[in-house]
Amino acid sequence: MDLFEKTTKESVVFEGKIITVCRDEVLLPNGKTSFREVVAHNGGVCIAPVTADGEFIFVRQFRYPYKEVIFELPAGKLEKGEDPLEAGKRELEEETGCVAVRYVNMGEFYPSPGYCGERIYLFAALDLEETHMHLDEDEFLEVEKIPVERAVSMVMRDEIRDGKTQALVLKVNEMLRNGDLK
């Protein structure tokens, strides 16, 4: 069965600084038409900084949509056309005051494929060196180091709810266990 839906009409409903909302008409595999509401986003990057002592460097910050402070690995949005690795390097230094000698591509994450086209690029950052933080003027966060094993337990106990962070913690942990990240 062909599962592909063909876009027949694109309509922008809202265009903001970070997102664009579209309501598109599509032709379904059965020949009927329907509508898809989509949030378009330039994408993002998430970095898992791993210290020589086997700790992740997390950030704790207030996230307005949830009205709570949450744990996340350093992350940020991509500018249009920006290279994800370069964005990840920028976010790592801005948010943690660290740079890495090595970066390992850990794949992509689709945060909510039912209505959002955002792709988040995942990287591990290894062999860290301290510099200094460069927070944006509207960015407020705290940095905390957490041992890898404890971070995995926190994911499993629902203490880390951010999806990209959950995925990256589990992926990095598995690669460390298998000796694929040295």
Buried (B, 14 or more C-beta within 10 A) or exposed (E): EEEEBEEEEEEEEEEEEEBBBBBBBBBEEEEEEEEBEBBBBBBBBBBBBBBEEEBBBBBEBEEEEEEEEBBBBBBBBBEEEBEBBEBBBBBBBBBBBBBBEEBBEBEEBEBEEEEBBBBBBBBBBBEBEEEEEEEEEEEEBEBEBBEBEEBBEBBEEEEBBBBBBBBBBBBBBEBBEEEEBE
